[in-house]
Amino acid sequence: MEGHGIRRSEPPATLVVGVQRHLLAMEAAHGARAVVPALREAVRRVPELRMEPARLRGRDRELLAALAELCEVIGWLLFDAGLHGPARRANARALALADLGGDRWTGRLVLLNHSMLQAHTGRPRAALETAARVWGERPLPPRIDALVHVRQAHATALLGGHGEAAELIGRARNRFLDGVSRHDPPWAWWLDGTELLGHEGWVLARLRRWNRAIPLLRAAATAPGGPAYRDLFGAELFSALAGAGAWREAEELVVDLAGRAAHAGSARTVESLTATARRLRGQASAPASLRDGAAHLLEVLSVPERRPAARP
C-alpha cells in the first residue's frame, strides 16, 4: 500500500489504523470485490495478521484493538466479496484478538457480521445462536440491540418462522427509534434509517409479504448516497417485484439495473441479481420483454449458461 500515506516507519497501531481506513475508503467507492487485491497487500504490510493470535498475548492493548478492528473489516470485506471461507477465518482471528485486548465492542460487531455470514450460507440456526451471543449481562444500547434483532429476524425468516420473524424486525425498528445513546460504540453510525428500511423490507420479502416489503425496499434502494454495498437493496427489490408478479415495475427496474450491474461491487448483489434474472428468463407467465431484459442482465453480469450435467 505504498503511496497511500502508510509508511513503514510508523508505529504499529498507527500503521494498522491507516490500512483499515484505506480499505474502507476503497470499499465505499468501489465495493468489496474491488478491494480483494488490497486485502492481500494488507496482510503483507501487517505481519501480525499472519501470526497466531496467542503469540500476541501481552502486546500493547492499543495495537491489539487496532488489529481486531482491521480483522473485522477484512472479514466483512471478504464476505461481501463472496469469499466465505476466508471470511470465517478472518472473523475467528478478529474475535480472538478482541478477546486478547478486552475489546468487547469489536467482538460484538464481529459476531453480528458472522451471524449474517451464517444466514447467507444456509446456517440460520447457527446465525441465531451467534447473534444471541452479542447480548450480555447489561442491556445493549438501542442501535446495537436493534442490530441483534435484525440478524435474528433474517435467520428466523429463513427457518420459516413467519410471525416471529415479523415480530423481530418490528422490535428492531422500535429499538432503533429509541435513538442514539452515549453508550453507542463508534461503529454504530452505519445503522441509519436507510439501512433499517432495507433490512425490514428484505425480511418481509423473505416472508412473501410483498405489499409491505416492496415500498420499504424501494425507499432504501433509491435513497441518495450511501456505501456501495447498499446496491443489494435494489437487487432484493428486483427479486420482490418478480416474486409479486409486478411485471411492469420489474421491467422498468431491470433496465436501470442492467445499466449499473457491470460495476456491482458486492458479490451478494451479483448473486441476487443472477438468481432473479434466471428465474424470470424461464418464467412463461412473465412478459416476453421482461424475459428479454432478464437475459440481457445476465449478459451484463457475464454469467455463463448452465450446461446440463453429464450422465454418469
C-alpha positions in Angstrom: 0.0 0.0 0.0 2.9 2.3 -0.6 1.8 5.7 -1.9 -1.4 5.8 0.2 0.1 7.6 3.2 1.2 4.5 5.0 4.9 4.5 5.9 6.9 1.6 7.3 8.4 3.8 10.0 5.0 4.5 11.5 4.2 2.9 14.9 2.4 -0.4 14.5 -1.0 0.7 15.8 -0.9 3.8 13.6 0.0 1.7 10.6 -2.8 -0.8 11.2 -5.4 2.1 11.5 -4.1 3.6 8.3 -4.5 0.3 6.4 -8.1 -0.1 7.8 -9.1 3.4 6.7 -7.6 2.8 3.2 -9.6 -0.5 2.8 -12.8 1.1 3.9 -12.4 4.1 1.6 -11.8 1.7 -1.3 -14.9 -0.4 -0.4 -17.1 2.7 -0.1 -16.1 3.9 -3.6 -15.8 0.6 -5.5 -17.3 -2.2 -3.5 -15.8 -5.2 -1.7 -14.9 -7.2 -4.9 -12.5 -4.4 -6.0 -10.8 -4.5 -2.6 -9.6 -8.1 -2.7 -6.1 -7.4 -4.1 -5.7 -4.7 -1.4 -6.6 -7.2 1.3 -3.7 -9.4 0.2 -1.4 -6.4 0.3 -2.7 -5.5 3.8 -1.7 -9.0 5.1 1.8 -8.5 3.6 2.1 -5.0 5.2 1.0 -6.0 8.6 3.0 -9.1 9.7 0.8 -9.5 12.9 -2.0 -10.6 10.6 -0.1 -13.7 9.8 0.7 -14.6 13.4 -1.4 -16.8 15.6 -3.3 -14.5 18.0 -2.0 -16.4 21.0 1.5 -15.2 20.1 0.4 -11.6 20.5 -0.7 -12.1 24.1 0.7 -9.3 26.3 1.2 -6.9 23.4 0.1 -3.3 23.7 -3.7 -3.0 24.1 -3.9 -0.2 21.5 -2.2 -2.5 18.9 -4.4 -5.4 19.8 -7.5 -3.2 19.4 -6.4 -1.9 16.1 -5.6 -5.4 14.8 -9.0 -6.7 16.0 -10.8 -3.9 14.1 -8.7 -4.4 11.0 -9.5 -8.2 11.0 -13.2 -7.4 11.5 -13.1 -5.1 8.4 -11.2 -7.8 6.4 -13.8 -10.4 7.4 -16.6 -8.2 6.3 -15.0 -7.3 3.0 -14.2 -11.0 2.3 -17.8 -11.9 3.0 -19.2 -9.2 0.7 -16.7 -10.2 -2.0 -18.1 -13.8 -1.8 -15.0 -15.4 -0.2 -16.8 -17.1 2.6 -14.1 -19.5 3.9 -11.5 -16.7 4.2 -14.2 -14.5 5.8 -14.9 -17.2 8.5 -11.1 -17.4 9.3 -10.8 -13.6 9.5 -13.8 -13.4 11.8 -12.3 -16.1 14.1 -9.0 -14.1 14.2 -10.8 -10.9 14.9 -12.7 -12.5 17.8 -9.5 -13.9 19.3 -7.7 -10.5 19.0 -10.7 -8.7 20.5 -10.7 -11.1 23.4 -6.9 -10.7 24.0 -7.3 -6.9 24.1 -10.5 -6.9 26.1 -12.4 -5.1 23.3 -15.9 -6.3 23.7 -17.5 -3.9 21.3 -15.4 -5.0 18.4 -16.1 -8.6 19.4 -19.8 -7.9 19.3 -19.5 -6.4 15.8 -17.7 -9.5 14.6 -20.5 -11.7 16.0 -23.1 -9.6 14.2 -21.1 -9.9 10.9 -20.6 -13.7 11.4 -24.3 -14.2 12.1 -25.0 -12.5 8.7 -22.5 -14.8 7.0 -24.0 -17.9 8.6 -27.5 -16.9 7.4 -26.2 -16.2 3.9 -24.5 -19.6 3.7 -27.5 -21.6 4.8 -26.9 -21.9 8.5 -29.8 -19.9 10.0 -29.8 -21.8 13.3 -26.2 -21.1 13.9 -26.9 -17.5 12.9 -29.5 -17.2 15.6 -27.1 -18.6 18.2 -24.3 -16.3 17.1 -26.5 -13.2 17.3 -27.6 -14.1 20.8 -24.0 -14.1 21.9 -24.0 -10.3 21.5 -26.2 -9.9 24.5 -24.5 -9.7 27.9 -25.4 -9.0 31.5 -26.1 -5.3 30.8 -28.7 -4.1 28.4 -27.3 -3.0 25.0 -27.7 0.5 23.6 -30.8 0.7 21.3 -29.0 0.6 17.9 -26.9 -2.4 18.8 -29.9 -4.2 20.2 -31.7 -3.4 17.0 -28.9 -5.0 15.0 -29.2 -8.2 17.0 -33.0 -8.3 16.2 -32.3 -7.6 12.5 -29.9 -10.6 12.4 -32.3 -12.8 14.2 -35.2 -11.7 12.0 -33.4 -12.8 8.9 -32.4 -16.2 10.4 -35.9 -16.8 11.7 -37.5 -16.0 8.3 -35.1 -18.5 6.7 -36.3 -21.1 9.2 -40.0 -20.4 8.3 -41.0 -18.6 11.4 -43.2 -16.0 9.7 -44.9 -14.5 12.7 -41.8 -14.5 14.9 -39.6 -13.0 12.1 -42.1 -10.2 11.5 -42.2 -9.5 15.3 -38.4 -9.5 15.5 -37.9 -6.9 12.7 -40.7 -4.8 14.2 -38.8 -4.9 17.5 -35.6 -3.9 15.7 -37.4 -0.8 14.3 -38.8 0.1 17.7 -35.4 -0.2 19.3 -33.8 1.9 16.6 -36.5 4.6 17.2 -35.3 4.8 20.8 -32.5 6.9 19.3 -28.8 7.4 19.7 -27.1 6.6 23.0 -24.0 7.9 24.6 -23.1 4.3 25.1 -23.1 3.5 21.3 -19.7 2.2 20.1 -18.0 4.2 17.3 -19.1 1.8 14.6 -22.8 2.2 15.3 -23.1 5.1 12.9 -23.8 2.9 9.9 -27.1 1.6 11.2 -29.2 4.6 9.9 -32.8 4.9 8.8 -32.0 3.7 5.2 -30.2 0.6 6.4 -33.0 -0.4 8.7 -35.6 0.3 5.9 -33.7 -2.0 3.6 -33.4 -4.9 6.1 -37.1 -4.6 7.2 -38.2 -4.8 3.6 -35.8 -7.7 2.9 -37.1 -9.7 5.9 -40.7 -9.1 4.8 -39.8 -10.1 1.3 -38.4 -13.4 2.7 -41.9 -13.8 4.2 -43.5 -13.0 0.9 -45.3 -10.0 2.3 -44.9 -8.1 -0.9 -47.3 -5.2 -0.2 -45.2 -4.1 2.7 -41.8 -5.3 1.5 -41.7 -3.6 -1.9 -42.2 0.1 -0.7 -39.6 -0.4 2.0 -37.0 -1.9 -0.4 -37.8 0.8 -2.9 -37.2 3.6 -0.4 -33.9 2.0 0.7 -32.7 1.3 -2.9 -33.4 4.9 -4.1 -32.0 6.8 -1.1 -29.2 9.1 -2.2 -25.6 8.4 -1.2 -24.6 5.5 1.0 -21.9 2.8 0.6 -21.6 0.6 -2.5 -23.0 -2.5 -0.7 -26.4 -0.9 -0.5 -27.0 -1.8 -4.1 -28.0 -5.1 -2.6 -31.4 -3.5 -1.6 -32.0 -2.7 -5.3 -31.3 -6.4 -6.1 -33.7 -7.5 -3.4 -36.3 -5.1 -4.7 -36.0 -6.7 -8.1 -36.4 -10.1 -6.5 -39.5 -9.0 -4.6 -41.1 -7.5 -7.7 -40.6 -10.7 -9.6 -42.0 -12.7 -6.6 -45.1 -10.5 -6.5 -45.6 -10.7 -10.3 -45.3 -6.9 -10.6 -44.1 -7.2 -14.2 -44.2 -3.6 -15.3 -42.3 -2.4 -12.3 -39.8 -5.2 -12.7 -39.3 -4.4 -16.3 -38.6 -0.7 -15.5 -36.1 -1.7 -12.8 -34.3 -4.3 -14.9 -33.4 -1.6 -17.4 -31.8 0.5 -14.7 -30.1 -2.5 -13.1 -28.6 -3.6 -16.4 -27.0 -0.1 -16.8 -25.2 -0.5 -13.5 -24.7 -4.2 -12.9 -21.3 -4.5 -14.6 -19.9 -2.3 -11.8 -21.6 -4.1 -8.9 -19.0 -4.3 -6.1 -20.8 -6.7 -3.9 -20.9 -10.4 -4.7 -24.2 -10.7 -2.8 -25.7 -8.2 -5.2 -24.5 -10.1 -8.2 -25.8 -13.4 -6.7 -29.2 -11.9 -6.0 -29.5 -10.3 -9.5 -28.4 -13.5 -11.1 -30.9 -15.7 -9.3 -33.8 -13.4 -10.1 -32.8 -12.9 -13.7 -32.5 -16.7 -14.3 -35.9 -17.2 -12.7 -37.6 -14.6 -14.8 -35.9 -15.7 -18.0 -37.6 -19.1 -17.7 -40.9 -17.9 -16.4 -43.6 -18.3 -19.0 -46.0 -16.1 -17.2 -43.7 -13.1 -17.4 -43.9 -10.8 -20.4 -41.5 -11.5 -23.2 -40.0 -8.0 -22.8 -39.2 -8.8 -19.2 -37.7 -12.2 -20.1 -35.5 -10.4 -22.7 -34.5 -7.8 -20.1 -33.5 -10.6 -17.7 -31.4 -12.3 -20.4 -29.7 -9.0 -21.1 -29.0 -8.5 -17.4 -27.3 -11.9 -17.3 -25.1 -10.9 -20.2 -24.1 -7.8 -18.4 -23.3 -9.8 -15.3 -21.2 -12.1 -17.5 -23.0 -15.2 -16.1 -22.2 -18.3 -18.2 -25.0 -20.5 -19.3 -25.6 -23.6 -17.2 -24.8 -26.7 -19.1 -26.7 -29.9 -18.5 -24.9 -32.2 -16.1 -23.2 -35.2 -17.8 -24.8 -38.5 -17.3 -22.9 -40.9 -15.1 
